């Protein structure tokens, strides 16, 4: 049986999995994200037990995905200082001489949702995760969107809500989308975590306004067939109808979009979008060799 390996490398935890060539997971493990030395030691201990044919990695970033760059395969300017300029891909290739796919965690999640989740009837989608940070990935014509670099959708500049006096907490941009609408931004603004504010309609109206602004911008630039919104903040299910309403209001009929209830949706794969997409990366690497 051909075995595929996958790593969903998040800022809080790594999920490692091994599947067969049909992407049925045989075994998986969750590892806390501490230092590269500690975390990778546990990653190796997991994969050393298997004969892996290929590995796919979806990593938190920013990362270098430019194959012509001398730092291809690195995690680069991450605020997680222990991981800054870490040569992730080489650390794996030194250990395992197999084909490897490499992209962002959110691009991997978008790919998982396109092939196996909420967008499986489509050719394109945008996946946005709203949690500790905000990140977005896109798949266009079945391929993760990449160029000189990769999308950093969470750092889109948005208009400050008229009722919002919060300055934002992004260390780079202050009041970008992540600085105003991430989980930590909600907590900093109101003094409570999002799950403690479930009955505060004003909190979620403002949150929906920021997210709808971003989705309108992504729609105008990328015209995806579906938006998939995941992450801890989006577990507040009341956000979805609010975002759809505000998106419609802000788009103002300028371009045609799909019916709202099927256009802006939660992940079909739940929390498994990223690890599924990483397995698909591994499968694709194996198939082109």
C-alpha positions in Angstrom: 0.0 0.0 0.0 1.3 3.4 -1.0 1.5 5.8 2.0 1.2 9.6 1.9 2.4 11.9 4.6 1.0 15.3 5.4 1.8 18.1 7.8 -0.6 20.9 8.7 1.8 23.2 10.4 -0.1 25.8 12.5 1.1 28.5 14.8 -0.5 26.7 17.8 -0.2 23.0 16.8 1.1 20.7 14.0 -1.2 18.0 12.7 0.7 15.1 11.1 -1.1 12.3 9.2 -0.5 9.3 7.1 -3.0 8.1 4.5 -3.3 5.5 1.8 -3.3 6.7 -1.9 -7.1 7.2 -1.7 -6.5 9.8 1.1 -8.0 7.6 3.8 -6.1 8.6 7.0 -4.4 5.6 8.7 -2.9 7.5 11.6 -2.6 11.0 12.8 -1.0 12.9 15.7 -1.3 16.5 17.1 1.9 18.2 18.3 2.2 21.5 20.1 4.1 24.2 18.2 6.9 25.1 20.5 10.5 25.6 19.0 11.6 24.1 15.7 13.9 21.7 17.5 11.3 20.3 19.8 8.4 20.3 17.3 10.4 18.7 14.5 11.8 16.0 16.8 8.2 14.8 17.4 7.3 15.2 13.7 10.3 12.9 12.8 9.3 10.4 15.5 5.9 10.1 13.9 6.9 9.7 10.3 10.0 7.5 11.0 7.5 4.7 11.7 6.2 4.6 8.1 7.5 4.1 4.5 6.2 7.4 3.1 6.1 7.9 -0.7 5.5 11.7 -0.6 4.8 14.4 1.8 2.6 17.5 1.6 3.1 20.5 3.8 0.7 23.3 4.5 2.5 25.8 6.8 1.8 28.9 8.7 3.7 31.8 7.3 4.7 33.9 5.7 6.7 31.3 3.8 8.8 31.4 0.7 7.1 29.4 -2.1 9.3 30.8 -5.0 11.3 27.8 -6.3 13.9 30.2 -7.7 14.6 31.8 -4.3 17.6 30.9 -2.1 15.1 30.7 0.8 12.5 28.5 -0.9 11.0 26.3 1.7 11.6 28.7 4.6 9.2 30.2 7.1 10.2 33.8 6.8 8.9 36.9 8.7 6.6 35.2 11.1 5.9 36.9 14.4 6.7 33.5 16.0 10.3 34.5 16.5 11.6 30.9 17.2 10.5 30.0 13.7 11.7 33.1 11.8 13.9 32.1 8.8 13.5 28.4 9.6 14.4 26.2 6.6 11.4 23.9 7.1 11.5 22.0 3.8 15.2 21.2 3.9 14.8 19.9 7.4 12.3 17.4 6.0 14.2 16.6 2.9 17.3 15.8 4.9 15.4 13.2 6.7 13.1 11.9 4.0 14.2 11.5 0.3 10.7 11.7 -1.2 8.8 14.2 -3.3 7.3 17.1 -1.3 4.5 19.6 -1.9 4.8 23.0 -0.1 2.3 25.8 0.3 0.5 27.8 3.0 -1.8 26.2 5.5 -4.7 28.2 4.1 -3.9 27.3 0.5 -3.9 23.7 1.6 -7.2 24.1 3.3 -8.7 25.7 0.2 -7.4 22.8 -1.9 -8.9 20.3 0.6 -12.3 22.1 0.5 -12.2 22.2 -3.4 -11.5 18.5 -3.9 -13.3 17.0 -0.9 -15.3 19.6 1.0 -17.8 22.5 0.5 -16.4 23.5 -2.9 -16.1 20.1 -4.5 -18.5 20.9 -7.3 -16.5 24.0 -8.2 -13.3 25.0 -10.0 -12.3 27.8 -7.7 -12.7 28.9 -4.1 -11.3 31.2 -1.4 -10.8 29.8 2.1 -10.5 32.3 4.9 -9.7 31.3 8.5 -10.7 33.8 11.2 -9.1 32.9 14.6 -5.9 33.8 16.3 -4.9 35.4 13.1 -6.7 35.8 9.8 -5.4 34.0 6.7 -6.7 33.3 3.3 -5.9 30.9 0.5 -7.3 30.5 -3.0 -7.5 27.8 -5.5 -8.1 28.8 -9.2 -8.7 26.1 -11.8 -7.7 23.5 -9.4 -4.3 25.1 -8.5 -3.4 27.0 -5.3 -2.9 30.7 -6.1 0.8 31.5 -5.9 3.1 33.9 -7.7 6.2 35.7 -6.6 4.8 35.0 -3.1 1.5 33.7 -1.8 -1.7 35.6 -0.8 -1.7 37.3 2.6 -5.5 38.0 2.7 -5.6 38.8 6.4 -3.6 41.9 5.9 -6.0 43.6 3.5 -6.7 47.2 4.5 -10.3 47.8 5.4 -12.3 50.9 6.3 -12.7 51.4 10.0 -16.3 50.9 11.2 -17.9 54.2 12.2 -18.5 52.9 15.8 -15.0 51.4 16.2 -12.4 53.4 18.2 -10.0 50.4 18.4 -6.7 51.1 16.7 -6.0 47.5 15.7 -3.3 45.2 16.9 -1.4 44.1 13.8 2.3 44.8 14.5 2.9 45.6 10.8 -0.3 47.5 9.7 -2.3 48.3 12.8 -5.9 48.4 11.5 -5.8 45.8 8.7 -8.4 43.0 8.6 -6.4 40.8 11.0 -5.7 43.8 13.3 -9.4 44.6 13.6 -11.2 41.3 13.2 -9.1 38.4 14.5 -9.9 36.7 17.8 -7.3 38.6 19.7 -8.6 41.9 18.3 -12.1 41.1 19.5 -10.7 40.2 23.0 -8.6 43.3 23.1 -11.4 45.6 22.1 -14.1 44.2 24.5 -12.0 42.7 27.3 -13.6 39.2 26.7 -13.0 36.3 24.4 -15.4 35.9 21.5 -17.1 32.9 22.9 -18.0 35.0 26.0 -19.7 37.6 23.8 -22.2 35.4 21.9 -25.2 37.5 22.9 -23.7 40.8 22.0 -25.3 41.6 18.6 -23.2 44.8 18.2 -19.9 42.7 18.5 -20.9 40.4 15.6 -22.4 43.2 13.5 -19.1 45.0 13.5 -17.2 41.7 12.9 -19.5 40.9 10.0 -18.9 44.3 8.5 -15.1 43.9 8.4 -15.3 40.4 7.0 -17.9 41.4 4.4 -15.6 44.3 3.3 -12.8 41.8 2.8 -15.0 39.3 0.9 -16.2 42.0 -1.5 -12.6 42.9 -2.3 -11.6 39.3 -2.8 -14.7 38.8 -5.0 -13.9 41.8 -7.2 -10.3 40.6 -7.7 -10.6 36.8 -7.9 -14.2 36.1 -8.6 -14.2 32.8 -6.8 -17.2 30.4 -7.1 -17.4 29.9 -3.4 -16.2 31.5 -0.1 -15.5 29.1 2.8 -15.0 30.7 6.2 -13.5 28.7 9.0 -11.5 29.2 12.2 -12.5 29.7 15.8 -14.3 33.0 15.4 -16.5 31.6 12.7 -17.9 29.0 15.1 -20.2 31.9 16.0 -22.8 30.7 13.5 -24.8 33.9 13.7 -22.0 35.6 11.7 -22.9 33.8 8.4 -26.3 35.5 7.8 -24.8 38.8 8.9 -21.9 38.6 6.5 -24.1 37.5 3.6 -26.4 40.5 4.3 -23.5 43.0 4.5 -21.8 41.5 1.5 -24.9 42.0 -0.6 -25.3 45.6 0.7 -21.6 46.5 0.0 -21.5 44.8 -3.4 -24.6 46.9 -4.3 -25.5 44.7 -7.3 -22.4 45.8 -9.2 -21.4 42.3 -10.3 -23.4 39.0 -10.3 -22.5 36.5 -7.6 -24.0 33.1 -6.7 -26.9 32.8 -4.3 -25.7 33.9 -0.9 -26.6 30.8 1.2 -24.5 28.6 -1.1 -21.8 31.3 -1.7 -20.5 32.1 1.8 -20.4 28.9 3.7 -18.6 27.1 6.6 -16.1 24.4 5.8 -17.4 21.1 4.6 -14.5 19.3 6.1 -14.7 21.1 9.5 -11.2 21.2 11.1 -9.8 18.6 8.6 -9.6 21.0 5.6 -5.9 21.7 6.1 -4.7 18.2 6.7 -6.8 16.9 3.8 -5.3 19.5 1.4 -1.8 18.7 2.6 -2.5 15.0 1.7 -3.7 16.1 -1.7 -0.4 18.0 -2.2 1.5 14.8 -1.4 -0.7 12.8 -3.8 -0.1 15.4 -6.6 3.7 15.3 -6.1 3.7 11.5 -6.4 1.5 11.5 -9.5 3.8 14.0 -11.4 7.0 12.0 -10.7 
